[in-house]
Amino acid sequence: MSLPRSSLRIAIAQIPMHWTIEENLAAMLSAMRLARSAGATLCAFSELAVTGFHRKIVELAKADLVAPAIRQITDAASELRLAVAFGAPTFGPDDAKYNSHILVDELGEVVAEVHKNGLTAPEATFFQPGTSRPAAPLRGFVTSAVICREVEDHGPVVEQLRESAVRLVLWPGLMSPDPDKPVTDPPEHVVQAQRIAAVTGAYVVQSNWPNALNNPERSVETGHSVCISPLGVLLIRLPQSQFGVGVFNLGESAFDWHAQ
């Protein structure tokens, strides 16, 4: 069975994680400009891209620090006419904090915020879990996000995605093979994402951090972001533990790698 050709050109920003919002924001804006110059119309960033996914999140997850960064990203999206998806803490009533993935259209409008439902035990001490998985159109594709280890929650995730008839699933995270499980290629978390793609009939596009600040030794197993077809076929794998932006036409297996 062949896939219809898509006109959507996507950039996966596999950029380095930093300890500060200022450094992460500068890297994101640079990647957005590079993505647009390479013809991309959608740029996908990783989980908690604004703050970084590290132990200092407790200090950085504050509305007065995060909101100005989000405004700069949405302004840049509007200026570049580039849809963008990125992770950031968001805030609700009663001091609630969410680990969210924010979907922004090419006009710079926030069209959806997907709060991570399946938190890890450490995350649950700080973040509130989401209770739904909203979707919204990005560049003609009904789009949602499955954040990091949520690919393991197959049943609930698939049910949520089917409710919205999602065609594009963004998968941001900091994923690496489980050291307690046998080595497989592709690793188990990618296989789990392939199952989600095949069952929902949606593309899955991963944006995986290429370095780990809390545990630098794990950086050798990070990166390697993938794109999976609606048939569950692994189309693309970006370089492992390398910094750069991969740009490709959705549905194709070739990509351009812009090392940074």
Number of C-alpha atoms within 10 A of each C-alpha: 4 6 10 8 10 10 12 18 20 25 31 30 31 33 27 22 24 20 17 15 20 14 15 21 20 14 19 23 15 13 24 29 16 19 26 21 11 18 16 23 26 25 28 29 30 31 29 26 28 29 28 26 23 15 11 13 17 11 10 18 24 15 13 9 14 18 16 10 20 18 12 14 23 22 16 20 26 18 12 18 17 24 27 27 29 25 27 26 24 21 19 9 6 6 9 12 20 25 27 25 29 24 27 26 23 21 16 22 15 17 14 22 24 23 28 26 21 21 21 14 8 8 14 13 9 16 22 19 19 16 11 14 20 18 25 20 17 22 16 11 17 16 25 30 30 30 28 23 19 21 22 17 14 14 10 14 20 18 12 17 26 14 11 15 16 23 21 27 26 25 28 28 26 21 25 21 18 12 7 6 9 9 11 9 8 11 15 17 18 21 19 17 28 23 20 28 26 17 16 23 19 26 27 28 27 33 33 29 32 29 27 24 16 13 9 9 10 16 20 14 16 22 29 20 27 20 30 28 23 22 19 22 16 19 16 22 18 24 18 18 22 20 21 21 26 26 26 21 19 24 22 15 14 14 18 13 16 16 12 12
